[in-house]
Amino acid sequence: MVSAIEDYAFIGDLHSGALVGRDGSIDWLCLPRFDSPACFAALLHDDSAGRWLLAPAGGGLATRRRYRDDTLVLESEWHTAEGSVRIVDCMPLRGEAADVVRLVEGLSGRVTMRMDLRLRPDYGRIIPWVYRAGNGLRAVAGPDAFWLHTPVEVYGENLTTRAEFSVEAGQQVPFVLTHKPSHLVSPTKPVDALPAIEATERFWRTWMSRCGYRGQWDDAVRRSLITLKALTYQPTGGILAAATTSLPEQLGGPRNWDYRYCWLRDATFTLQALIGTGYLEEATQWRDWLLRAVAGDPADLQIMYGLDGTWRLPEFELDWLSGYENSRPVRVGNAATRQFQLDVWGEVLECFYVGREAGMAASDTGWNMQRALLDFLESNWQEPDLSLWEVRSEPRHFTHSKVMAWAGVDRAVRSVLHHGRWGPVDRWEKLRDRIHEEVCEQGFDAERNTFTQFYGSKGVDAALLLLPRVGFLPWHDPRVRGTVDTVRRELSEDGFLRRYRPEADGGTDGLPGSEATFLVCTFWLVDALHGTGRRQEALELYERLLDLRNDVGLLAEEYDPATGRHLGNAPQAFSMVGLVNSALWLSGTTDITCVDGHRAGVRAAASLTPDPAKGRP
């Protein structure tokens, strides 16, 4: 197995996804959905938990790999003493079943190849029953059935399906792994590898042809958008945070979480990225998913939901897995689902406002739901919460949470004044002013000239960088400049930002261990530097962040400057969204401040000329 998270590439079919290592092994695959139990889980244990290796028999890492242009079709090449070979990997868009296609292409010489297929459904726990079926193999285990189709002779050894063969220049050898629920009939016809790869390429190139971004960082933005699309669950439009679970925030540590769900607070940032690059259809689908997911009693609003809006995501541990590089426990589900995080109500209201500004079709039903969310916010904004960072200690009055409560009420006021919605605007305006006054009094440390992580705190957190972004204060306000400087000084590790430092107040966030720098927080710093008039510093930091991408343009959740390694779940949607939004902001093609009575995150540079030194236009 490869070891580093950055050594993995990602392929997917808009229902599920796989991580492919530089050694030619697929070490993570969940079927039929992103959040299904993995049938390859070597990523979180070892080979015995399931994987699919296809590589030169001599081993070694791929000499070169890339995605084919604007697609999610992966090419990996090995240059060996025997010759050169390429493997093409992709997951075609769903037909009657889920497929993983792998095509071996001889480039030069004659290369001896090896294939090891070890299917282990239920996160490596189940050994399936395998037998021959026609010219291939069938494996069955409980609810899952798999078929392997290839012209190569395969055999069983040590509960593994193996093959050894040679490929010469010009030869192509296909392998297709197909999954269907075991109670359904077998696929009527195996997928033909070459046409499937070509069709997959056409889909992605057609989708990328709609991209409206043209700028200095075109390649990085386009790859990020492809990754966001690939992390979308097509049947519902929900966008998951990451394709993996339990990749650690500290090697050997316990901060290992399941990210295969949809976080509400990611919605606004994701909408801005999609709308700002011309993907209004995807943005609408994401907004509509959100509308369905949050339907119900506003008091029951959760911070995250399943891909289809599922509410219950119980957290449990898989004790038979040793974890990535012995980072236990391996978790499925997420107990933070039921936390009270006040900012989410504001995030949801802002999300709908961003959609309204972008011209998305609104409905009375949607507005009635927002009114209900506002009623809850009005009665509960003074309650302490656990913050957007999902701490597992006692609730506090987190400054960012209160600011997002302010933002939710502000968007309601603007919806009435600018969009013809109906509501008690006078009452909302007074509430908005009351929240603003309290935050400025209790969440600001005048001696240090900075907002603080929570009322009375001596520490700061990276979310404070978002205060001007939501319009709480203009960029030119000296309190904003002071907060940006303090956050940068106190949370920086080699120029990259941590979320916060629990020890700043002599306490803890309720969790053992530590974590690395958060990439999306550092993208927020890029935006804040630009917003406060330090464009050159913002550009330099942005370029440093781009340099952290792996060889195929992907980012995980975190980065450890001490080791130079990616940490946390991957690929991470929030990191890729941050990359896109910062590019739009630095390119002058979007307004990062989402409140001024115009279309937020959509306007072109010709109609928007922000002066970072003077605040929002």
N, C-alpha and C positions, 0 to 999 in steps of 0.2 A: 504494500500500500504506500501511496504518497503520504506525506505527513502534514504539510502546510495547507491551510484553508485556501490560500491564494493559488495553490496548484490545481484547483478544480475549476472546470468550466461548467456551464449550465445549459441544458437543452430542455424543451418542454413543448406541450401540445395544447396549452390553454385549459387543461384540466388537471394536469400533473406535471412533474418535472424530475429531472435526474441530474446528479453531479458526476462528471466524468473527469477522472484524474489524468495527470500527464503521463502516467504509466499505462494508460489504455484501459483502466478499470472503472466501471460504473459502480461506485461505492454507496450510492444513495438513490433509491427510487421508491416512490409511493404510488400504488395503483389501487383503485382507478382514479383517486383524487389526490390533490396535494396533501390533504390531512388524513389520508388512509394509512393504515399500518404499513411500514416499509417492507418490501420484499428483498431489497438490498440495504443492509444496515451496517456494512463494514466500516463506514465512516465513524460510527459510534462504538466500535468494538474491535473486531479483526475480521479476517476472511470468513471465519466460521459463521458470522452473522449474515452472510450473503453478499455476493458481488458478481460482476460479469467482466472478466478480463479478456481482452483481445489485443494482442501485441506481438512484436517479434519474440521468438522463443528465447533469445538471448537476454531479454529484459531491458531495463533502462527507461529513462524518461524520453518523451517525444522531443525531437530536436527542434521542431517548430510546430506551432499550431495557430489557427486563426478561425474566425467565423467567415463564411463566404459573404463578402460585401455586407449589405444591409439585411442579413438573415440570421436565423438561429441554427443554421447548419454548420456544424463544427468539423474542421479538418485538422488532423494530427499527423505529423510526418516523423518517421524515424530514418536516419541515415546510418546504416550499419556496415560492418565489414563485408557482408554478403551482398548488400545493395540497399535500395531505398524503397519505402513502402508508405502508403497513406491510408488512414482510416477516416471515413466520413461517418459522422454520427448525427442523427436527428430523430425527433418524434413527430411524425406527420400529424396533421390535424385529424381529429377523430372521425372515423367512419363508423363501422359497426363494432369496432373494438379499439383498444389502446395498443399502440405499437411502438417499439423501439427498433429503429433500423440502423444497422452497422454494415458498412461496405468497405471491404479491403481492396485497395488498388495497388498493383505493382507499378513502381516507377522506374526501377533499374535493377539489374542483377536478378538474383533468385533468393528470396528471403524466406526462411523457415518461420512459420507463425504458430502461435499457441492460443487456444481458447479454453477458458475455464468458466463454466456457468454454474453458479451455486445459488439456487433459489431458496430463500428462507423467509417465507411470509411471517406476518405478525412480529416484525422487528427482530428477525433472526431466530425466533423461538420454534418455528415449525419446520420440519423436514417434509417436503411434499412427496406424494407417490408419483413416480416418474415411469412412463412406459412409452414404447414406440407407437406412433399414430401416423400411418401412411408413410410419407418420406421424411417425417420429422419426429419430434418428441412432444408428449403432452405431460404436464405436471399438474396435479390436483392437490389442494390442501384447503379443506373447509369451504369458505365462500369463494375461493380464488382458483382459477384455472389458467394455465399458461401453455403456449405452443411455441416451439422453436422450429423455424424453417431455415434450412441451409442445404446447399448441394454437397457440403463437406461431410465426410463420414465422422460421426461422433460416437463416443463410448462412455460408459459409466465407470467411475473409479473413486473410491472413498467418498461416496455420496455427492459426487460432483460430475457434471457432464463435461467431457473434455474433447478436444480435437487438436490434431497436429497436421499441418499442411504447409505447402510452399506456394508462393505466388511470384510470378515472373512479370517483367515489364509488360504493361498492356493488359494484364489479367485483372478481372474483377470478381470478387467472391462475396456474395451477400449473406447476411444473417438477419433474421427478423424474429423478434420476440413479441408475441401477442398475448394480451390479457383480456379475459372476459369473466364475468361471474360464473361460477361453476355450474349453476343450475340452468344456464342458458345453453343453447346448441352451439357447437363449435363454429368458428367463422366459416362462411361459405367458400371463401377463397383467400389464400395467403396474400398479403400485400407484396406487390412487386417492388423491390427495393429501388431501382433506378427511377421509375416514374414517380414513386413516392417522394424521393429526394427532390426531384425537379418540381413537383407540385408544392412542396414545402418552401422551396426557394421562391417560387412565384408568389405565394401568399405573402411572405415577409417583404419582398420587394414592392409588391403592390401596396401593402400597408404603409411602408416607409415613404412611398411616393407622395403621401398626404402630409408629410412633415413640413411645417411652415417655418421652421428655424433655419436661418442662413446666417452663419456668423463665424467668429474666430475659432470656436470649439465645436465645429460641426460634427466631427467624428465621435467625440466623447458624448455629445448630447444625443446623437442618433443611437448609439449603442445603449445608452441609459434608457431611452424610450422603448427600444426593443425589449430590454429586460423588464421594464414595467409592464409592457403588454404581455410578456411571457409569464408574469406573476399574476395575471388576471384569470380568474375562474370564469370561463366564457359563459356558462349557463346562467350566471347571475350578475356578472359584471363586478363582483367583489374582487378587490386587490389585496392579496395577502402580504404581510410584512416581510416574510422570507420563506424560502422553500424548505427550510430545515428546522430541526429542534435540537436544543441542548448543545450547540457549539458554544464553548465556554467564553465568558468575558475575562477569565483569568485561567491560564493553563493549570490544571490540577485543582481548580477551585469549584465551588458549588453554584455559582451564578450561571446556571444553565437553564434556558427557558424555551418553551415551544412557541415559535413565531409563525406557525402556519395558519394564522387567523387574520382577521381584518380589524385594524385599530381605527376607531372613529377620529382620533386627533390627526391621523395621517391624511384624512380626507381633504382638508382645505389645501394643504401643500401639494397633494397629488392633483387636485383640480387645477391649481395654478399652473403646474407643469404641463398638464394635458391641454388646457385651454390656450396657454401661451405658445404652444407649438402646433396648434391647429387641429387637435384631436377632440373636437367638441362631442362627437358621437360617444367616444369612450368616456369622456367626462360626464356626459349625461347618464350613461349606464351606471357609472360609479355613484353619481348623485341619487339615482333611482334605487340602487341597492341600499344606500344609506336611508332613504325614506322608508323602505320596507323594514329594514332592520330595527329602526328606532320606534316603529309603530307600537303603541301600547301606553301604559301608564308612565308619564315622564319620571316618576320616582324610581322606576325600574330601569332607567337608562344605564347601559353598560359601557365600559370603555372599549370593548372588543366583542366581536361576534364571529361565528363560523362563516365559511365561504357562502353558505346559502342563508345566512342570517340566524343560524342556530344560536340559542341563548346559553345553553348549558355546555360548558367546556371544563369538566372536572379534571383537576390536576392529580396525576399519580406517577409513580416512578417505575421504571423498568429495571429491576434489580439484577437481571441476568446480563445486562450490558455494562461494560467497564467504562464507557464514556470516551469521548474524543481525548486521546492522549491521557487516559485515566482521570478524566474530569467527571466525577460523579456528583450528583445523580443524573441519569437520563430521564427527562420528564416528558410526559404527554399531557396535553391540556394546560390550562393556565389559571391558577387560583386568583390572579389579579382581576379576573373578570368581575368579581363582585365587590371590588374596592369602590369606595366613594372618592371620585376624583372630580372636583368641582369644575375644572377647566373644560371637561368634555361637553357640558351643556353649551358653553360659549363656542366651542369648536364646531359643534353641529349647526348652531345658528349662523355662524360665520360661513360655513360651507354652503348653506342654502343661499346666503346673500351673495357669495361669489358667483354661484350659478345664476342668480337673478341678474347680476351685473353683466354676465356673459351672454344674456339673452336666452337662457334655457327656459323652456315652457314651464310656467308655474301653474299651480292649481289651488283652489280653495281648500281642498283637503290638506295639502301640504302646509298652507298657511295656518290652518286651524291647529295642526300638530305643533307648529312652531309657537303658536300662542300658548299651547299647553306647556311646552318646554319653558317658556318665559315665566309662566305662573309659578312653576316649580323653582326656577332660578330666583325669582323675586322673594320667595319664602325661605330659601335655603342658602343664599350666597354668603351669609355670615358664619356658616358652619365650617369648622376645620376639615381638611381632607388629606389625602395621601399623595397628592401632586401628580403631575404627568410622568414623573420618574418612578411611580409605583413603589414607593418605599414601603417597607413592611415593619415600620415602627409606629409610634403614636401619631394620630392626626395633628396637623398644625395649620396655621393660617398662612399658606404658601402665597407669596406675592404674585407669581405668574397665574395661579388659579384665580385669584381675585380679579386680575386684569382681564382674564378671559371671560369672567362673569360680566365685567364692564363691557367687553367687546360684544357679547351676545345681546345685551340690552341696547347697545349703540346700533347694532345692525337692525334691530327691530324698529328703532326710531327712524333710521334712514329708509327702511322699507316702506314706512308710512309716508314720509315726506317726499321720497323720490320715486316710489314705485306703485303708489296708489293702493297699498294695503291698508286695512283698517285695524285700529287699535287705540288704546288709551295713551296717546303719545305724550301728553303732559305728564302723566304719572311716570311713564318710562323715562322721560328726560330727567325728572327729579331723582329717580333711582340711579340712573347713570351718573349724575353729578355726585350723588352721595357715595357711591362706590369709588369714584375717582378721588374724592377728597380723602376717604379713609386710607386708600392705598398710598397716596402721597404723604400722609401723616404717619402711618404706622409701618409701611413697607419701605421707607426711605431713611437712610442713615445720613443726616446732614453733615456730620463731622467728617465722614469719609467720602461724601458726595457720591453715593451709590445706592441703588435699590438693593434689597437683601433677599436671601432665599425665602425666608418667612418672617413674619412680624417679630421683631426683637432679635433676629439672628445676626451673628457676626460674619456669616458666610454668604456666598453668592452661588447662583447656579446659572448654567448656560441659557436657560429659558428666558432669563431677563433680557437677553439680546433681542427678544421678540416684541418688547414693549412698543418701540416705535413702529415696528412692522405692522402691528394691528391698529396703529393710529392713536394709542394711548397718550403719547407725547410726540412732538415733531422731532425729526432727526437733529435739528440744530439746538434743541434744548440742552443746556449744560448738564442737567441730570442724566440725560441719555449718554452724553460723551463720558461723564464720570463713571457710569455703570459699565459701558463698553470697556473702558480702560481697566477697571477693577476686575471684571470677569477675565479679561485677557491676562492680566498679571497674576491672578490667584489660581486660575484653572489651567494655565498653559503647561504643556509638556512638550518641549522642543517645538513650540509654535502651534501645536494641536491642542484642542480643548477636551478636558474632562467634563462630565455633566455637573459635578459638584464634588466637594470634599466633606464627607461626613464628620471628619474630625474637627472641622472649623468651629463647631459649637460644642466641642467636647463630648459629642454623642455618636450616634450611629444611625444608619438607615435601616437597622433591623436585620441586616444580612452579614454573614461572615465573608471574609476575603475582600478582594479589591477588584478593580476593573481597569481597562485601558482607556485611551481617549476615544470619544464618540465622534464619528466622522460627520454626521449631520450637524452637530453642534459647531464644528469647525467651519462648515459651509455657512452657518448662521453668522459666524464671526466675519467671514468674507463679506457677507451682505452688510453687516454693521459697520465694518471699516469703510466700505464704499459709501454707505448712507451718511456717515459722519465726515465725509470729505477726504478720506485717505485712499484714493483710488489705486495708487501704485502699490501700496501695501496689500490692498485687497487682491490685486492681480497676482502679486507674487505668491500670496498664500493659496490662491486658487490653483495656480500652476503646481504648487507643491502637492496639493490634494490630488490633482490629476495624475501626478507621478506615482501615487500610491496604488492606482488601479493595477490589477494583474495583467498578464500578457494578452488577455482577451477582453480587457476593458471593464472588469467587474470589481465591485467593492463589497466588503463585508460590513458589519455594523461598526466595528471598532478597529483601532490600529494601535499597536504597542511600539512606541518610538525606540524603546530600549532594545528590542529584538528585531524590529523591522517586520513584524508579522501581523497579518490580519487576524482578528479575533471576533467572536460572536457569530450569529447566524448569517448565512450567505446563500445567494446574493441578497443584499439587504435593500428593500425598496426605498426606505427612508433616505439612505445614503445616495441612491441614484436620483431620487427626487431632488435632494439638496443640490446635487451637481447640475441638474437641469435648471432649477430656479435661479441659482447663482449665475449661470451663464446668461440667462435672459436678463437679469438685473444688470450685470456688468456690460452686456451688449447694448443696453438702453432700449430693449424691445418690450419691456414690461415695467409696470409700477409695482414695486414690492410692498408699498403701503396700500392696503386694501380698503381704504375708506376715503373717498373724496367725491362721491356722487357720479362717478364714471365707471366704466367697465374695468373691474379689478383684474389685473394679471393678463389683460388681453390687448391693450392698446399698443399700437405700433409706435416706433420712435418718432415718426413724423407728427403724431398728435400728442406726444408726451416727451417733454424735455425736462426731466428732474434735475434740480441743482442740489447735489448732496450737501453743500454747505448751507443751504437755506431750508432744508427739510423737504417734505413732500410737495409736489406742485399744486 
